[in-house]
Amino acid sequence: MPQLFQSFQCDISGIPIPEQFTFPFFYEPHPLSTIAAEALQQYLETQTDFDHNFGLDPKQNGLAIGKMFGVLVVQNKNGELGYLWAYSGKLAESNQWEYFVPTVFDMLQENSYYKEEEVSINALTIKLAEIEKSELYITASRKVQEVKQQAEKGLIEQKTKIKEGKVARNILRQDTTDLKVLEALNLESQEASILLKKMTQYWEYKIKDAQQGVALFELELEALKEARKNKSAALQQRLFEEYAFLNQYHELKSLGVIFDGNPPAGAGECAAPKLIHYAFEHELKPIAMAEFWWGQSPKSEVRKHQQYYPACMGKCEPILKHMLLDIPMEPNPFERNDAAHKTLEIVYEDDCMVIVNKPTELLSVPGKQIKDSVFTRVQQLYPEATGPLLVHRLDMATSGLLVVAKSSEIHKIVQSQFIKRQIKKRYVALLDGNVQEDTGTINLPLRVDLDNRPNQLVCYEYGKKARTDYEVLSRDNNSTLIYFYPITGRTHQLRVHAAHPSGLNCPIVGDDLYGTKSNRLHLHAESITFQHPITLEIMTISVAAEF
């Protein structure tokens, strides 16, 4: 494999080298990473090395599949800066393309044990299909079903005759006192029951006889399935053991060990692990990294063409924890409380409840790393208050109105209004792009992205119903000021409904998960209407956004 280190083709002498490596899960691309990424994007726009439909050219045939690409700025032993390129998964059905670092473990390589075992497993699958489609097996299986149907029909007919005979005999018994007649009727009843028992035994024998013709086939099928299952499990286990990643100390750790024997599908195939493994393998020092999406967005996720994205948490975080061991890294922003100096404004208060204006970046409830939150601050303000306090929540990045109950009883009453969707909420947001319709409704079911929490996916199979009504206020310079009226209250509902191609396709300005990072997320819970739990008065509380 040739050295894939590429030198910068522009003057970078005025750009300082970062002292710490990029925090992979939340970052602003370093200028060196941006230059490397722009070089890769220029190559993708002009290359003729491979044919992959990214969904950017409507004339191109085939299934459109966007792709995540990554760049890693590195320094060689001579102190020279350069960069590496990689893509996630396969590109144009291959793991090997010029200019790109290879996969850490190539399952597609010819004559590999994976290919050999794959052929063996496929042979078992073919044999299974041959038996299941064979005329002898189909005929024998059909005969079992036919006999079962005949048995069911015959027994139903006999049971019907017994019931009809019983009714007729009961009528005769009422009209006679002749002992001989009564004895004959009893005998007739016994004979009908005996016949049903004999018929049941007969059909059980016929079914069992028919099943003998299928039994030999099914035994062979079960043996083949068990052999295939064992081969697949053994191959997977070997793959988990040999699919191993380097760190700066050249220590290898396998997928099986990293994920305790149960790695998620596609683990290790993302761009970041490929790039860092290649760097350590070839004595290159990682300096900075960035990943961007190229092409059409998938149907479930929110991915914008040419936009930068962090590494995924589910698949990459455990791997990179090993690979980046003892590498000086930028501080984890998830451990930094950017709201520590911000004030929690009380907008309304009475004896039973409080409504606060939550500043952006303040958690609603304590997190794993940061304990400061609306909940903890309210606890300090109202030490005599009881119960869960917060009736609902807002995303950390979202500002606006939150309802706080001072007692468990009030909490139950107000929460009941939320559950019954009797409370009306209005959010104001600034969107990146022009929304075409002045009003409308978005219905996109949502579920959590299991491989990349807390991100949400649009999922029609497992997602929960999510509905948002909207009203455009104004449009200016390719941006839209809009009102959102969430009918349901799913996690990240407004953010996904705004950004997703099947929604408004206009991310909220400053959305670092589904759009582009800015000074803040331009989403604010501006107004809430509810029935007061004591006075029963319909109240509307509003507070303007500070965008």
C-alpha positions in Angstrom: 0.0 0.0 0.0 1.6 3.3 -1.1 2.0 6.1 1.4 -1.1 8.3 1.3 0.4 11.3 3.0 -0.5 14.4 0.9 1.3 17.7 1.3 -0.5 21.0 1.5 -0.5 22.7 -1.9 -1.0 26.2 -0.5 1.0 28.4 1.9 0.1 27.4 5.4 3.1 29.1 7.1 0.8 31.7 8.8 -1.5 29.1 10.3 -0.4 28.0 13.8 -0.4 24.3 14.5 -3.0 23.4 17.2 -1.5 22.4 20.5 -4.3 19.9 21.2 -6.0 17.4 19.0 -9.6 18.0 17.9 -12.3 16.8 20.3 -14.0 14.4 17.9 -17.6 14.7 19.2 -18.0 18.5 19.1 -15.6 20.8 17.3 -15.1 23.8 15.0 -12.8 22.6 12.1 -9.3 23.9 12.5 -8.2 26.0 9.4 -5.7 23.3 8.4 -8.6 20.7 8.5 -10.7 23.1 6.4 -8.0 23.3 3.8 -7.6 19.5 3.7 -11.4 19.1 3.4 -11.7 21.7 0.6 -9.0 19.8 -1.3 -11.0 16.6 -0.9 -14.2 18.3 -2.0 -12.6 19.7 -5.1 -11.3 16.2 -5.9 -14.8 14.7 -5.4 -16.3 17.3 -7.8 -13.8 16.5 -10.6 -12.6 12.9 -10.1 -13.2 10.1 -12.6 -11.6 7.3 -10.6 -14.8 5.7 -9.4 -18.5 5.9 -10.2 -20.7 6.5 -7.1 -24.1 8.2 -7.2 -24.1 10.7 -4.4 -27.5 12.1 -5.5 -26.0 15.4 -6.7 -26.5 14.8 -10.4 -30.2 14.1 -11.3 -29.0 12.6 -14.6 -26.9 9.9 -12.8 -28.5 6.4 -12.6 -28.5 4.1 -9.7 -29.4 4.4 -6.0 -28.3 7.7 -4.5 -26.2 7.3 -1.4 -24.6 10.2 0.3 -21.4 9.6 2.2 -19.4 10.9 5.2 -15.8 11.8 4.4 -13.0 12.6 6.8 -9.7 14.4 6.8 -6.8 14.0 9.2 -4.0 16.6 9.4 -0.8 14.8 10.3 2.9 15.5 10.8 5.5 13.1 9.5 8.9 12.3 11.2 10.5 15.2 9.3 8.1 17.7 10.8 6.2 18.2 7.6 2.5 18.8 7.7 0.1 17.0 5.4 -3.2 15.3 5.4 -5.0 12.0 4.9 -8.4 11.3 3.4 -11.0 8.6 4.2 -14.7 7.7 3.7 -17.1 5.9 6.0 -18.1 2.4 4.9 -17.6 1.4 1.3 -17.3 3.7 -1.7 -18.6 2.4 -5.0 -18.7 -1.1 -3.5 -15.0 -1.1 -2.6 -12.8 -0.6 0.4 -9.7 0.4 -1.6 -9.4 3.5 -3.7 -6.4 5.6 -4.6 -5.8 8.7 -2.3 -7.9 7.2 0.5 -6.7 5.3 3.5 -7.9 1.7 3.5 -10.3 0.1 6.0 -8.7 -1.2 9.2 -9.8 -4.7 8.3 -10.7 -5.5 4.7 -13.4 -8.2 4.6 -13.6 -7.9 0.8 -10.0 -8.8 0.1 -9.6 -11.8 -2.2 -8.5 -15.1 -0.8 -9.1 -13.9 2.8 -10.5 -16.3 5.4 -13.6 -14.1 5.5 -14.2 -14.6 1.8 -13.5 -18.3 2.1 -15.9 -18.7 5.0 -18.4 -16.6 3.2 -18.4 -19.0 0.3 -18.9 -21.9 2.7 -21.8 -20.2 4.4 -23.3 -19.2 1.1 -23.1 -22.9 0.0 -25.1 -23.9 3.0 -27.7 -21.3 2.2 -27.9 -22.5 -1.4 -28.4 -26.1 -0.2 -31.1 -25.0 2.1 -32.9 -23.2 -0.7 -32.6 -26.3 -3.0 -34.2 -28.5 -0.4 -37.0 -26.0 0.4 -37.8 -25.7 -3.3 -37.5 -29.4 -4.2 -40.6 -31.1 -5.7 -40.4 -34.0 -3.2 -40.3 -31.6 -0.2 -43.1 -29.4 -1.5 -45.3 -32.4 -2.3 -44.7 -34.0 1.1 -45.4 -30.7 2.9 -48.5 -30.2 0.8 -49.8 -33.7 1.7 -49.5 -32.9 5.4 -51.6 -29.8 5.0 -54.2 -31.7 2.9 -54.5 -34.5 5.5 -54.8 -31.9 8.3 -57.6 -30.1 6.3 -59.4 -33.4 5.7 -59.1 -34.3 9.3 -60.5 -31.0 10.5 -63.4 -31.2 8.0 -64.3 -34.8 9.0 -64.1 -34.1 12.7 -66.2 -30.9 12.4 -68.9 -32.8 10.4 -69.0 -35.6 13.0 -69.2 -33.1 15.9 -72.1 -31.4 14.1 -73.9 -34.7 13.7 -73.4 -35.4 17.4 -74.9 -32.1 18.4 -77.9 -32.5 16.0 -78.5 -36.1 17.2 -78.4 -34.9 20.8 -81.1 -32.3 20.1 -83.3 -34.9 18.3 -82.9 -37.5 21.0 -83.8 -35.0 23.8 -87.0 -34.3 21.9 -87.8 -38.0 21.7 -87.0 -38.5 25.3 -89.6 -35.9 26.3 -92.3 -37.7 24.2 -91.8 -41.3 25.5 -91.6 -43.3 28.7 -90.8 -46.6 26.8 -87.6 -48.0 28.4 -86.6 -49.8 25.2 -86.8 -46.6 23.3 -84.8 -44.7 25.9 -82.2 -47.4 26.0 -81.8 -47.3 22.2 -81.4 -43.5 22.4 -78.6 -43.9 25.0 -76.9 -46.5 22.9 -77.1 -44.3 19.8 -75.4 -41.4 21.8 -72.6 -43.8 23.0 -72.0 -45.0 19.5 -71.7 -41.5 18.2 -69.1 -40.6 20.8 -67.2 -43.8 20.2 -67.2 -43.0 16.4 -65.8 -39.5 17.1 -63.0 -41.0 19.2 -62.1 -43.6 16.5 -62.2 -40.9 13.8 -59.8 -38.7 16.0 -57.4 -41.6 16.4 -57.6 -42.4 12.6 -56.8 -38.9 11.6 -54.0 -38.6 14.1 -52.5 -41.7 12.5 -53.0 -40.3 9.0 -51.4 -36.9 9.9 -48.4 -38.7 11.7 -48.0 -40.9 8.6 -48.0 -37.9 6.3 -45.5 -36.1 8.6 -43.1 -39.0 8.3 -42.6 -38.0 4.6 -41.5 -34.5 5.7 -39.5 -35.4 8.8 -36.3 -36.5 7.0 -36.3 -33.2 5.0 -36.8 -31.2 8.1 -34.1 -33.0 10.0 -31.7 -32.2 7.1 -32.9 -28.6 7.0 -32.4 -28.1 10.8 -28.9 -29.6 10.6 -28.0 -27.2 7.7 -29.4 -24.2 9.6 -27.5 -25.1 12.7 -24.2 -25.6 10.7 -24.8 -22.2 9.1 -25.5 -20.5 12.4 -22.4 -22.0 14.0 -20.2 -21.0 11.0 -21.6 -17.5 11.0 -21.1 -17.1 14.8 -17.5 -18.4 14.5 -16.7 -16.1 11.6 -18.2 -13.1 13.4 -16.2 -13.9 16.6 -13.0 -14.2 14.6 -13.7 -11.0 12.8 -14.3 -9.2 16.2 -11.0 -10.6 17.4 -8.9 -9.6 14.4 -10.5 -6.3 13.6 -8.2 -4.3 15.9 -7.1 -0.7 16.2 -3.8 1.0 17.1 -3.1 3.8 19.5 0.1 5.9 19.7 1.8 3.2 21.7 1.1 0.7 18.9 -1.2 -1.2 21.3 -3.9 -3.2 19.4 -7.4 -3.6 20.8 -10.1 -5.5 19.0 -13.7 -4.7 18.3 -14.7 -7.7 20.5 -12.7 -6.3 23.5 -13.7 -2.7 23.0 -17.5 -3.5 22.8 -17.4 -6.4 25.2 -18.2 -8.9 22.5 -21.2 -7.1 21.0 -20.1 -4.3 18.7 -22.9 -2.4 16.8 -23.2 -3.0 13.0 -20.6 -1.0 11.0 -18.4 -0.3 14.0 -14.9 0.6 12.9 -16.0 1.5 9.4 -16.3 5.3 10.0 -13.7 7.7 8.6 -12.2 8.7 12.0 -10.9 5.3 13.2 -9.6 4.5 9.7 -7.6 7.8 9.5 -6.1 7.6 13.0 -5.2 3.9 12.7 -3.5 4.6 9.4 -1.6 7.5 10.9 -0.3 5.4 13.8 0.5 2.5 11.5 2.7 4.8 9.4 4.4 6.8 12.1 2.3 10.0 11.4 1.3 12.3 14.3 -2.4 13.3 14.3 -2.8 17.1 14.5 -6.5 17.8 13.7 -9.4 16.2 12.1 -12.8 17.0 10.5 -15.6 15.0 8.9 -18.2 16.3 6.4 -21.2 14.9 4.5 -21.1 14.7 0.7 -24.3 14.2 -1.3 -27.9 13.6 -0.8 -29.3 13.3 2.8 -30.5 9.9 3.9 -34.2 9.6 4.5 -33.9 9.1 8.3 -31.0 11.4 9.4 -30.4 15.1 8.8 -27.3 15.4 6.7 -26.5 18.5 4.7 -24.2 18.5 1.7 -20.6 19.7 2.5 -21.5 20.3 6.2 -19.2 19.3 9.0 -20.3 16.7 11.5 -18.8 15.2 14.7 -17.9 11.5 15.0 -20.8 9.3 16.1 -21.0 8.5 19.8 -22.3 4.9 19.6 -19.8 3.4 17.2 -16.8 5.7 17.4 -16.6 6.9 21.0 -15.5 3.5 22.5 -13.0 3.0 19.7 -11.5 6.5 19.8 -11.2 6.3 23.5 -8.6 3.6 23.0 -7.0 5.1 19.9 -6.5 8.6 21.4 -5.2 7.4 24.7 -2.9 10.1 26.2 -3.2 12.3 23.1 -3.5 16.0 24.4 -7.0 16.9 23.3 -9.3 20.0 23.3 -11.5 20.2 26.4 -14.7 18.3 26.3 -17.4 21.0 25.9 -20.0 18.7 27.3 -18.2 19.1 30.7 -18.2 23.0 30.4 -21.1 24.9 31.9 -21.7 27.8 29.5 -24.7 29.0 31.5 -22.9 29.4 34.9 -23.0 33.2 34.6 -26.5 33.4 33.2 -29.5 34.4 35.2 -32.7 32.4 35.6 -35.4 35.1 35.2 -38.7 34.7 37.1 -41.4 35.8 34.8 -44.5 34.9 36.9 -44.9 33.7 40.5 -47.8 33.0 42.9 -48.3 30.7 45.9 -48.5 27.5 43.9 -46.3 27.9 40.8 -43.5 29.8 39.1 -42.8 30.4 35.4 -39.1 31.0 34.5 -37.3 32.2 31.4 -34.6 29.6 30.9 -31.4 31.0 29.3 -29.8 29.2 26.4 -27.2 26.5 27.4 -28.7 26.0 30.9 -29.9 22.4 31.4 -33.5 21.8 32.5 -32.4 19.0 34.9 -28.9 17.9 36.1 -26.8 16.1 33.6 -24.0 13.5 34.0 -21.2 16.1 34.0 -23.0 19.3 34.8 -25.3 19.6 37.8 -26.2 23.2 37.4 -29.8 23.3 35.9 -33.2 25.0 36.2 -34.1 22.2 38.7 -31.2 22.7 41.0 -31.6 26.5 40.9 -35.3 26.3 41.7 -34.5 23.9 44.5 -32.2 26.5 46.0 -34.8 29.3 45.5 -37.7 27.3 47.0 -36.3 24.9 49.5 -39.8 24.2 51.0 -41.2 23.2 47.6 -42.1 19.5 47.2 -42.4 17.1 44.2 -40.7 17.0 40.8 -40.9 20.8 40.5 -40.4 21.0 36.7 -43.6 20.2 34.8 -41.9 20.0 31.4 -38.4 20.5 29.9 -36.5 22.4 27.2 -33.4 21.3 25.3 -30.2 22.8 26.9 -29.7 25.0 23.8 -33.3 26.3 23.7 -34.3 29.3 25.7 -37.7 30.3 27.0 -40.6 29.6 29.4 -40.6 26.7 31.8 -43.4 25.9 34.3 -42.4 25.0 37.8 -44.9 23.7 40.4 -44.3 24.3 44.1 -46.0 21.1 45.3 -46.6 17.6 44.1 -50.4 18.3 43.9 -50.0 21.3 41.7 -47.4 19.4 39.6 -50.0 16.6 38.9 -52.7 19.1 37.9 -50.6 21.1 35.5 -48.8 18.0 34.1 -52.3 16.5 33.4 -52.9 19.5 31.1 -49.7 18.7 29.2 -50.7 15.0 28.9 -54.1 15.9 27.6 -52.5 18.5 25.2 -54.6 21.3 26.7 -51.6 23.6 27.1 -50.7 25.7 24.1 -47.1 26.5 23.4 -45.6 28.9 20.9 -41.9 28.9 19.9 -40.2 31.5 17.8 -37.2 30.4 15.6 -34.9 31.8 13.0 -34.3 29.3 10.2 -31.4 29.1 7.8 -33.2 29.2 4.4 -36.5 30.3 2.9 -39.7 28.4 3.9 -42.0 28.4 0.9 -45.4 28.1 2.5 -46.7 30.7 4.9 -48.4 28.1 7.2 -48.5 24.4 7.4 -48.1 21.2 9.4 -45.1 18.8 9.7 -45.8 15.2 10.5 -42.6 13.2 10.9 -42.4 10.4 13.5 -39.2 10.4 15.6 -37.0 8.0 17.5 -33.6 8.2 19.1 -30.6 7.4 16.9 -29.3 4.4 19.0 -25.8 4.8 17.5 -25.6 8.6 18.0 -27.5 9.8 21.0 -29.1 12.3 21.6 -29.7 12.8 17.9 -33.2 11.8 16.6 -34.1 10.0 13.4 -37.2 10.1 11.3 -38.6 6.6 11.5 -42.0 5.5 10.2 -41.6 2.0 11.6 -40.6 2.6 15.2 -40.9 6.4 15.6 -43.4 8.1 17.8 -45.9 10.4 16.3 -44.6 14.0 16.1 -46.6 17.0 14.8 -45.7 20.6 14.5 -47.8 23.5 13.1 -46.0 26.5 11.8 -46.6 30.1 10.7 -44.0 32.2 8.8 -43.5 35.7 10.2 -41.0 37.2 7.8 -38.3 36.2 5.2 -35.1 38.1 4.8 -31.6 37.3 3.3 -32.3 33.6 2.9 -33.6 33.3 6.4 -37.1 32.8 7.8 -38.5 34.0 11.1 -41.2 31.6 12.1 -43.6 30.5 14.8 -43.7 26.8 15.8 -46.8 25.3 17.5 -45.7 21.8 18.7 -48.8 19.6 19.1 -46.6 16.8 20.5 -43.5 17.1 22.6 -40.8 14.8 21.3 -37.1 15.3 21.9 -35.6 17.7 19.3 -39.0 17.7 17.5 -38.8 21.3 16.3 -35.1 21.0 15.4 -35.6 17.9 13.3 -38.9 19.1 11.7 -37.1 22.3 10.7 -33.9 20.7 9.3 -35.1 17.4 7.7 -35.6 17.4 3.9 -39.1 16.0 4.4 -39.8 18.8 6.9 -39.0 22.4 6.1 -35.4 21.6 5.0 -34.2 24.8 6.7 -32.3 24.1 9.9 -32.7 26.4 12.9 -29.8 28.9 12.9 -27.1 27.8 15.3 -28.3 24.2 15.5 -25.0 22.3 16.1 -26.7 18.9 15.7 -28.9 19.3 12.6 -27.5 22.5 11.1 -24.5 24.8 11.5 -23.1 26.1 14.8 -23.5 29.7 15.6 -23.4 32.0 18.7 -26.6 30.2 20.0 -29.5 28.0 18.9 -32.1 30.5 17.6 -35.1 28.8 19.2 -37.1 30.3 22.0 -40.2 29.1 23.9 -41.9 32.4 23.7 -45.5 31.9 24.9 -47.5 29.4 27.0 -51.2 29.2 27.6 -52.7 27.1 30.4 -55.4 26.9 33.0 -54.3 28.0 36.5 -54.5 25.0 38.8 -56.3 26.9 41.6 -58.2 29.8 40.1 -59.0 27.9 36.9 -58.3 31.1 35.0 -56.9 30.7 31.4 -53.5 32.4 31.5 -51.1 33.3 28.7 -47.5 34.1 29.7 -45.1 35.5 27.1 -41.4 36.6 27.0 -39.7 37.9 23.9 -36.6 36.2 22.4 -33.2 37.7 22.4 -31.8 36.6 19.1 
